[in-house]
Amino acid sequence: MRLIYLLDRFNTIGGIEKIISEKANAWVEYFNVDVFIIVTYNQDCKQSYFKLNERIKIVYINEKHRLSTNNPSIRNIKNIISYSKKIKKIFQTINPDYIFIPSRVSINKFLVPIISKKTINIVEFHSSYYSFILAQNRMNFVRKLLLYSMEYIHRYFDQKFDKIVLLNKDEEAYYNYKNSIVIPNFISDINSVNLSHKTNSVIACYRFDKIKRIDLLIQIWEQIDSKINGWTLNLYGDGELFDSIKNEVDSKTFNNKIVLHGSKKNSEIPYFESKIYTMTSKSESFSMVLLEAQAASVVVISFDVPTGPRNILSGKDSFLIKDNDIVEYSNKLLFLMQNEGEREEMAKKAYNNVQQFSKQKIMTKWHDLLSSMMQKT
């Protein structure tokens, strides 16, 4: 069996890059599949942040032009045609059984059903449809019209795929596709943790942008700062708002410090030393960091947004707070800090809950899906 993952980029420390790397490794190690990762755009760094099995082949197309789905210019169309010829030639050389597109908005999603009709084509949606709803709520009439026109085109091409894989069941209601199935992400390492080795650390791993609402987390920390002692809020990640958040933190005085660590490899993030994970996102689909936190017996507190955290957390192992209720969020965070026994019981339940997302269980679902699709061809 041969399969291809076709990605726009593959050189960032992102959730998609991480899970694709781990799935690629699992296909090789568990099922002896030949895996090829094809990367569209030019990359200065030709190395993934995540370790790959030596049998996995990476092909860099090094496309220098930004290929847009909403740019009707002659130049853009010529670039797309040129690019499609390149990937078609690669497909013919590899001769895959399956092609995976791990993005709903990539140019590749529009091209693969056209140029590769004999393979089984699968598209994975790694972002929540709720993000689309949030975006259109902020737009004027003309921009909404353009957005919905593009959404109509997306839906047309979505249904050209043999299968659409969603990360949680709540997303199914948004799309209502007959060719969709839910397969969540998995966690690779689930090792028992000695809770006595944990420190008074609250942790958050974010892309620093508006959707993650890190400013709310700073407000929450301010509300409880005078009521606690000896705690640290450790923030990991980067993004467009990193400097503004850093400036805000530096401009204030906290009894319990906030530390911005920037981007780190996943192995360098001290989940096992931390007691609490805080999530303040406005929209999530299926956050890998929540799995990683629970696997390290870290208790999670999150806003209960329409999709994402509620599909991972059981409620007995975590706190789901009504969205935007900063007061209740602060109270529950303070409760976790001040009640060691209750928090440790929740930590044990978190570790038990995450077992359902083990690599073996989830990859078996993937293998069963591909086997069933191959039998139908």
C-alpha positions in Angstrom: 0.0 0.0 0.0 1.2 3.5 -0.9 -0.2 6.8 0.4 0.6 10.4 0.0 0.2 13.4 2.4 0.1 16.6 0.3 0.8 19.6 2.5 1.3 23.3 1.9 4.2 23.5 4.3 6.0 21.2 6.7 8.5 23.2 8.7 6.6 24.7 11.5 5.8 23.6 15.1 2.1 23.2 14.5 -0.6 20.8 15.5 -1.2 19.7 11.9 2.5 19.1 11.2 2.8 17.1 14.5 -0.2 14.8 13.9 0.7 14.2 10.2 4.2 13.3 11.3 2.9 10.9 13.9 0.3 9.3 11.5 3.0 8.9 8.8 5.2 7.1 11.3 2.4 4.9 12.5 1.4 3.8 9.0 5.0 2.6 8.5 5.5 1.0 11.9 2.1 -0.6 12.4 1.0 -1.4 8.9 4.2 -1.4 6.8 2.7 1.2 4.4 4.9 3.2 2.0 4.4 6.9 2.9 5.3 10.0 0.9 5.0 13.5 2.2 4.8 16.1 -0.6 5.3 19.8 0.3 4.0 22.5 -1.9 5.8 25.7 -1.0 9.4 26.7 -0.9 11.0 26.2 2.5 14.3 27.6 3.7 14.4 24.8 6.3 14.2 21.3 4.7 13.7 19.5 8.0 10.7 18.7 10.0 10.5 19.7 13.7 9.2 16.2 14.3 11.1 13.0 13.9 10.1 10.8 11.0 10.8 7.1 10.2 13.6 6.8 7.8 11.4 5.0 5.3 9.2 8.0 4.9 10.0 10.0 1.7 9.6 13.7 1.6 9.3 15.5 -1.8 9.7 19.3 -1.9 8.1 20.9 -4.9 9.5 24.4 -3.9 6.6 26.3 -5.5 7.7 29.9 -5.4 4.4 31.5 -6.3 1.5 32.0 -3.9 -1.4 30.0 -5.5 -4.7 31.5 -4.7 -8.2 30.1 -5.0 -9.8 33.5 -5.2 -7.4 35.3 -7.6 -8.7 35.2 -11.2 -5.6 36.9 -12.7 -4.0 35.3 -15.8 -0.7 35.0 -13.9 -2.2 33.1 -11.0 -4.1 30.8 -13.3 -0.9 30.0 -15.2 0.9 29.3 -12.0 -1.8 26.9 -10.9 -1.7 25.1 -14.2 2.1 24.8 -14.0 1.9 23.5 -10.4 -0.8 21.0 -11.2 1.4 19.5 -13.9 4.2 19.1 -11.4 2.1 17.3 -8.8 0.4 15.1 -11.5 3.9 14.0 -12.6 4.8 13.2 -9.0 1.6 11.2 -8.6 2.3 9.2 -11.7 5.8 8.4 -10.5 4.7 7.3 -7.0 1.4 5.7 -8.1 -0.3 5.9 -4.7 -3.4 4.1 -3.5 -4.5 7.0 -1.4 -3.9 10.7 -1.4 -4.6 12.7 1.8 -5.1 16.5 1.9 -5.0 17.7 5.5 -6.5 21.1 4.8 -9.9 22.3 3.6 -8.6 25.6 2.2 -5.4 24.5 0.4 -5.2 24.9 -3.4 -4.4 21.1 -3.4 -8.0 20.3 -2.3 -9.3 21.8 -5.6 -6.7 20.1 -7.8 -6.5 16.6 -6.5 -10.0 15.5 -7.5 -9.4 16.7 -11.0 -5.9 15.4 -11.7 -6.0 12.2 -9.7 -9.3 10.5 -10.3 -8.1 6.9 -10.1 -6.8 7.1 -6.5 -8.8 7.1 -3.3 -8.7 10.8 -2.2 -9.3 11.8 1.4 -9.5 15.3 2.8 -9.0 16.0 6.5 -10.6 19.1 8.2 -8.3 20.2 11.0 -10.0 23.5 11.8 -13.5 24.1 13.1 -16.4 25.4 11.0 -17.2 27.6 13.9 -14.2 29.7 12.8 -16.0 30.4 9.6 -19.1 31.5 11.5 -17.0 33.9 13.7 -15.3 35.3 10.6 -18.6 36.1 8.7 -20.0 37.8 11.8 -17.4 40.5 11.6 -17.9 41.2 7.8 -19.9 43.7 5.9 -22.5 42.6 3.3 -20.1 42.5 0.3 -17.4 40.5 2.1 -20.0 38.1 3.4 -21.3 37.6 -0.1 -17.8 36.8 -1.3 -17.2 34.5 1.6 -20.4 32.5 1.1 -19.6 32.3 -2.7 -16.3 30.7 -1.8 -18.0 28.5 0.7 -20.3 27.2 -2.0 -17.3 26.3 -4.1 -15.6 24.6 -1.2 -18.6 22.5 -0.5 -18.8 21.5 -4.2 -15.2 20.3 -4.1 -15.5 18.7 -0.6 -18.0 16.3 -2.1 -15.7 15.3 -4.9 -13.5 13.4 -2.4 -14.1 9.8 -1.6 -14.1 10.6 2.1 -14.1 13.6 4.4 -12.6 13.1 7.8 -13.7 15.3 10.7 -12.2 15.5 14.1 -15.3 15.5 16.2 -19.0 14.7 15.9 -20.2 18.4 16.4 -18.5 19.3 13.1 -20.8 16.8 11.3 -23.8 19.0 12.0 -22.2 22.0 10.4 -21.4 20.1 7.1 -24.0 17.4 6.9 -22.0 15.5 4.3 -22.9 11.9 3.3 -19.2 11.2 2.6 -17.9 12.2 6.0 -16.7 10.2 9.0 -15.3 11.2 12.4 -11.8 10.0 13.4 -10.2 12.1 16.2 -6.5 12.8 16.6 -4.4 10.6 18.9 -1.8 10.9 21.5 1.4 8.9 21.0 2.9 8.7 24.5 0.7 7.9 27.5 3.0 7.3 30.4 2.2 7.2 34.1 3.2 10.3 36.1 4.3 10.7 39.7 2.1 13.6 40.8 4.4 14.4 43.7 7.0 15.6 41.2 4.8 18.3 39.8 5.5 22.0 40.6 3.1 24.9 41.0 3.1 25.6 37.3 0.1 26.6 35.1 0.8 26.0 31.5 -0.6 27.1 28.1 0.7 26.3 24.6 -0.7 28.8 22.1 -0.4 30.3 18.7 -0.4 34.0 19.7 -3.4 35.3 17.7 -6.8 36.7 18.4 -8.7 33.4 18.3 -6.7 32.1 21.2 -7.7 35.1 23.4 -4.5 35.1 25.5 -5.5 38.6 26.7 -8.4 36.9 28.6 -5.9 34.6 30.3 -3.8 37.6 31.4 -7.0 39.2 32.9 -7.9 36.0 34.7 -4.4 35.7 36.2 -4.7 39.3 37.4 -7.9 38.5 39.2 -6.4 35.6 41.2 -2.8 36.9 41.6 -3.3 38.4 45.1 -5.0 35.2 46.3 -2.2 32.8 45.5 1.5 32.4 46.2 4.4 30.6 44.5 2.6 29.9 41.2 3.9 30.6 37.7 2.0 30.9 34.4 4.1 29.5 31.7 3.1 30.5 28.1 4.6 28.6 25.1 4.2 29.6 21.5 4.6 32.5 19.1 2.6 34.4 16.5 1.5 37.9 15.4 0.4 39.0 18.9 3.5 37.7 20.8 5.2 41.1 21.1 2.0 42.9 22.2 1.3 40.2 24.8 4.9 40.3 26.0 4.7 44.1 26.3 1.5 43.9 28.3 3.0 41.3 30.7 6.2 43.4 31.1 4.2 46.5 31.9 2.4 45.0 34.9 3.6 43.7 38.2 2.5 40.2 39.3 3.1 38.5 42.7 3.0 35.2 40.7 5.0 35.7 37.5 4.0 35.1 33.9 6.8 33.7 31.7 6.7 33.7 27.9 9.0 31.0 26.6 8.4 31.3 22.8 8.2 28.3 20.6 9.5 25.0 21.8 9.6 21.5 20.5 6.9 19.4 22.0 9.5 17.3 24.0 10.7 20.5 25.6 7.3 21.6 27.0 7.2 20.5 30.7 3.8 19.0 30.8 4.9 16.4 33.4 6.1 19.1 35.8 2.9 21.2 35.5 -0.4 20.9 37.4 -2.9 22.9 35.4 -3.4 23.6 31.7 -5.4 26.7 30.7 -7.3 27.1 27.4 -9.0 30.3 26.4 -9.6 29.8 22.7 -12.7 31.1 21.0 -12.7 28.2 18.5 -11.0 24.8 18.5 -11.6 21.7 16.4 -9.6 19.0 18.3 -6.7 20.4 20.2 -3.7 18.2 20.5 -2.4 20.1 23.5 -5.4 18.9 25.6 -4.5 15.3 24.8 -0.9 16.0 25.7 -1.9 17.7 29.0 -4.2 14.9 30.0 -1.6 12.2 29.1 0.7 14.0 31.6 -2.0 14.0 34.3 -2.4 17.8 34.0 -5.9 19.1 34.9 -7.4 21.2 32.1 -9.7 24.3 32.5 -11.2 25.6 29.3 -14.0 27.7 28.0 -16.8 25.5 26.6 -16.8 26.7 23.0 -19.1 25.1 20.4 -16.6 22.4 19.3 -13.3 21.0 20.5 -12.7 20.8 24.3 -16.1 19.3 25.0 -15.2 16.4 22.6 -12.1 15.6 24.6 -12.7 16.5 28.3 -15.2 14.4 30.3 -16.2 17.0 32.8 -15.0 14.9 35.7 -11.4 15.3 34.9 -11.5 19.0 34.0 -13.5 22.2 34.2 -15.5 23.5 31.2 -16.5 27.1 31.7 -19.3 29.0 30.0 -17.7 30.9 27.2 -16.5 34.4 28.3 -17.4 33.9 31.9 -14.1 35.2 33.3 -15.3 35.3 36.9 -16.2 31.6 36.9 -13.0 30.7 35.1 -11.0 32.6 37.7 -12.9 30.8 40.6 -12.3 27.4 39.1 -8.6 28.1 38.5 -8.3 29.3 42.0 -10.1 26.2 43.3 -7.6 23.9 41.5 -4.7 25.8 43.0 -6.0 25.7 46.5 -7.4 22.2 46.7 -4.5 19.7 46.1 -6.5 16.6 46.9 -9.4 17.3 44.5 -7.0 18.4 41.8 -5.0 15.2 42.0 -8.1 13.1 41.8 -9.1 15.0 38.6 -5.5 14.4 37.3 -5.9 10.7 37.7 -9.3 10.8 35.9 -7.7 12.8 33.1 -5.0 10.2 32.6 -7.7 7.5 32.4 -9.8 9.5 30.0 -7.1 10.1 27.4 -6.6 6.3 26.9 -9.5 6.4 24.4 -7.3 8.5 22.2 -4.3 6.1 22.1 -2.3 5.8 18.9 -3.2 2.1 18.5 -6.9 2.6 18.9 -7.1 5.6 16.5 -4.8 4.2 13.8 -6.9 1.0 13.8 -9.9 3.2 12.9 -7.8 4.7 10.0 -6.7 1.3 8.8 -10.3 -0.1 8.9 -11.5 2.9 6.9 -8.8 2.5 4.2 -9.4 -1.2 4.0 -13.1 -0.8 3.6 -12.7 1.8 0.9 -10.2 -0.3 -1.0 -12.7 -3.2 -1.0 -15.3 -1.0 -2.6 -13.1 0.0 -5.6 
